[in-house]
Structures are given as C-alpha cells and as structure tokens.
Amino acid sequence: KMEDDLIGLRDAALLTLAYDTFARSAELVALNVADVSQDVDGATAHIARSKGDQEGEGSFRFVAPSTYERVRMWVEAARLELGDPLFPPLSIEAKNERIAPGDVYHIIRRRCGERYSAHSARVGAAQDAKAAGASTGAIQQAGGWKSDRMVSRYTEKLAAKESAAAMLAERQGR
C-alpha cells in the first residue's frame, strides 16, 4: 500500500504500469497522458518507440483495470492534461518536463528494495506470465520483443521445469 499523496500516487501508477506493459524505463518516461487510454475493450498504453522498434511503428500494451484506475487517480491528482507527460518531475527545481529513466530505477529501489532495478518489473512480468502458462510468443508480444531470445533468457529457469526431463521424471513418479 502506498501513500495517497502525489508521490505515492505517481509511484503506484508507475510501478503497476511498468509491470502490466512490461515496459522499459525509457518507454515509461516517454508516455504522455493520452497514451494510456480506456475504451469498451479495456485499457491500453501506446508505446510510440522502443529499443526493439527503432522505426517508431509503436505498439499497444495491455493495462489492467486496477492499473488504469491508479493512473487515472494520479493524473487527476496531479492535474495533468492529455498532452502532458504522464510522469513529470514533482520537484520545482526540475529542469526537464519528464522524469528520467534513472529516476525509474530510484523509484523501484525505494519502493521494492535494493535488490530491484528498473528492469525488474519487465523481467518479473515475463517470469510471472510464463509461470501462469503464457506462451513465449504471447510474452514476446506483451513486452514488445522482436525475437524470443530475451524472453527465453528471462524464463529459462521456469522452462527447465517444463522440459522433457521434468516431464519424464513426473511420468516416472520421481
């Protein structure tokens, strides 16, 4: 549970959005308010450009209803407009209109612990999706990976538990 002040609302929106979208920190800080939207089919975040999408084709990522509500509460409390950056700095001394990817790292470490990094939400979401039975292709699509190489790397320990050796041992009762 996070505080319901501006920092707490921002951090809750950022953390849950990072997890749902499997987004890299640079993708998160590039979002504008209008990029996270909801319609009759549910909520999505539009990632305009990413490391794996240098051409800027963009992609849409899933946003859970509870995450969308956290984003909505943050936007309302911060009085942000549709064209505004979704995650502006909260300090009056800030020189930029957006928080930096390094700020995402610090927010995650402060909220989750020293062993976590800005990439932890992305890796953790991939691992949790694999554990929930998602295919490598579905995880690849959810995170905007162009190949299955990184998905396979992030989920290799879980995949080992589904290997032929694991299936054989289960069938043999050992």
Disulfide bonds with the S-S distance in Angstrom:
none
